[in-house]
């Protein structure tokens, strides 16, 4: 099977800063969204939200995948790390069980992944952010609601 944008089924992005997940995004071609975190070094959000998006989030992110990335998969340890240790993992799953992936290890205050990869991760954050914020609002409103059996 040829690895084309059209055959992508799942996109997974995981950014760890100082050993803790700072951003977790999974988008699937069926509209599934999984999201946790803000992507910042001081992220404190640890709740994972899972659901479906009505917007074409997956398609928008999939369109940013560059064909030349497929031949560059692997692990990259960027030397001269300064700041907090960061690990960025990106996995793309295709039909028929094929996957490609990249892992970058770098410092929060030093050079990181290539610009196009950074733009891709920023897009994963930006595209899913409205959905993520809406999920957090829904959960907060449910926590404030009275249980159905309390009438006072």
N, C-alpha and C positions, 0 to 999 in steps of 0.2 A: 504494500500500500504506500502510495506517495504521501509524504508529509506536507500537506498544503493547509493554508488557513481554513479552508472550507471543511477539512476533516478534523479540526480541533474540536474536542468534546468538553474538556475541563482545563481551566487555568487556575493555578495555585501560586500564591505569593505569600511568603512568610519572612518577616524581618524581625530578627532578634537583636536587641541592644543590651549589652551587659548580661547575657544569658536569659533574658526575659523577652517574651513575645511583645513586640511593639506594634506590629501590624500583621494581621492574618486575613487574607482574602481568598475565597474560592468562588469561582463563577463556573457554572455549567451551562451547556447548550439547552437544557430544559428550563432555564430560568432560575435555577437554584442559586442562592447567595448565602455564603457563610462569611461573617465579618467580625473581627475583634480588634480593638486598639485604634490608636490615632496615628501611629507611625513616627511619633516623636521620641526623643531620647528619654524624656520624663513621663512617658505614658503610664497611667495608673489604671486604665480600663482593662479589665480581665474577663468580662462576660462575653461569651460567644453568642452571636445572634444568627439564627438559621431560618431561612424562609425562601419565598419566591418573589421575584421582581417582575413587575408588569413592563417596565422599561427594558429596552434591549441592551442592558449593561454588558452582558457577555459578548454580544456582537461588536459593540463599540471597542471593548478591550481587545478582542480577537483581531480586529482590523489593524491594531497597532503592532502585531507580531511581524517581525521582519524575517523574510525567507532565509537570509544569510545567517541568522542566529542558529539555525538547525545544525550547521556544520561546526559551530563553536561551542557546543555543549560541553560541560565539564565543571571542574572545581578550580577556582582562582583564589589564590592567597596573595592579597595585595601587600607588598612589603612596606616597611616603615609606617606601621600603624600608630596613630596618635589618637588620644581620646579613648572613649569607651569601645570595647570590642563589639563589632557588628557582624552578623551573618545574614546574608540575604539569599533565600532559596526560591527559585522559580521552577515550577514543573508545568509542563504542558502535556496533556494526555490526548491521544488521537483515537480514532476508531480502531478496532482490532487489537486493543491493548498496547499499542506502541506509545512510548513516552520519550520526551527529551527534557533535560533539566540543566540548571546552572546553579552553582553555589559560589558566592563571593564572600570572602572574609577580609575585613578591613577595619579601620578605626573611624570613630564618629567625627574626628577632627582632621582626617587625612583623606587622600584620594580614595574614591570608592569605585563602584562599577562604572562602565562606560555611560556616557550621557544618554544614549538611547534606552538603555536598561533603566536608568534612573527615571526617565520620563515615563516609561511603561509602568513602573511601580507607583509613581505619583498619579498616573491616570487611574490605576486600580483603586487607589485611595479616593481620589476626586469623584470618580464615577459611582462608587458605592456609598459615599458619604451621606447623600440625602436619604438613601434607604436605611442606612445604619442609624442616623439620627432619629428617623421615624420609628424604628424598632425600639430604641431607647425610650422614646416618649410613650409608646404603647405600654411598655413594661411598667414605667413609672405610674401611668394612669391606672393600671390594673392593681398595683400595690396600694394605691390610695383608695380604691373602691371598697365599699363596705361588703363584707360577706353577704350572700343572698339571704341567710337566715336571720341577720340582724335588721330589725325594723326600726330601731331608734337611732 
